[in-house]
Amino acid sequence: MVTRKVPALAAAALLCCTAAFAAQTINSASGYAQAPDAKVLPQGTVEVSGSYVRSAGINDLVNSIALPPPCDGNGFNLRALAGVSDRVEIGLGYLGINKEIGDAHAFTVSGKVSLYQKPESKLAISMGAAYRNWSCDMRTTIVVYTLDMDLPSVFSVYLAADKRWGAVAGSPWSWVTTVGVVYDRYSSSEQGMGGADGLNLAGAVTQIIITDGNVPAESFVQPFLGVQASKGEWSVLADFKPRLRKNSFNYQSEAWSLAVRKTLPNKLEVTAGLTNFNLPYTDSNPGIFVDLSYRFNK
């Protein structure tokens, strides 16, 4: 009886430890700054978060033009994450971004389920999904021609595996590494193109990829990586997802973040650092972000 209890108690201890470190990404799932991990929020816990994200880059819809307009702006991200069981979390998010060429916003729904816990090896595996519905009121003028921009909806399914490491060579820092793979599906979008004389923009800018105003739907399978070092109330975290297709239209730039996270009194947590989070179709540059989370427990 005792030998049967030991693995069960170890599994419960790992689950509690894993849940205690669960924190939100700006993509409405627990994890790093952008990439998810294999942790889930504990049952009966609700975490609300708000963040400021400074985004920068060039939109690929018009990047073949000699002087493309910048895709810089300020974003405000509101999210809620809830643990509905010991192994399942769900999330909701709203993102608004003000750009120099207009405004964009998105609603996000997400979910994650823990598939596997192995206490003796400190290994965890989870599967998750997210749907982000983008819409915008953005346009740019090129000579006498106007491009009314549209953005796709993005559906993602991912598998993430965490490995927890103890202190190395007496160091007080503990480590977690995450490796995963994600399937991203970008819906098609319709770009409104015209000018004062009613001509199609594609007739004047032959290099633009959307000769008929349509950006077709596209899917990608990409790996991602996350690393977190923790000491007491402090954590340093980094995540990265590459852009695999370099010589084609840019549906999404590579994604990366480098940040510091601190647990504050009264169930508050703050995360701040650099990220290249931006709109779809954008070749993104880094910008600062600051995120504050508050946790409710039953």
PyMOL commands that set and color helices and strands:
alter all, ss='L'
color gray80, all
select helices_A, chain A and resi 2-20+119-121+201-203
alter helices_A, ss='H'
color red, helices_A
select strands_A, chain A and resi 45-59+73-85+88-99+102-118+123-142+145-149+153-165+174-186+189-190+192-195+214-215+218-231+234-241+255-264+268-275+282-285+287-297
alter strands_A, ss='S'
color yellow, strands_A
deselect
rebuild
show_as cartoon
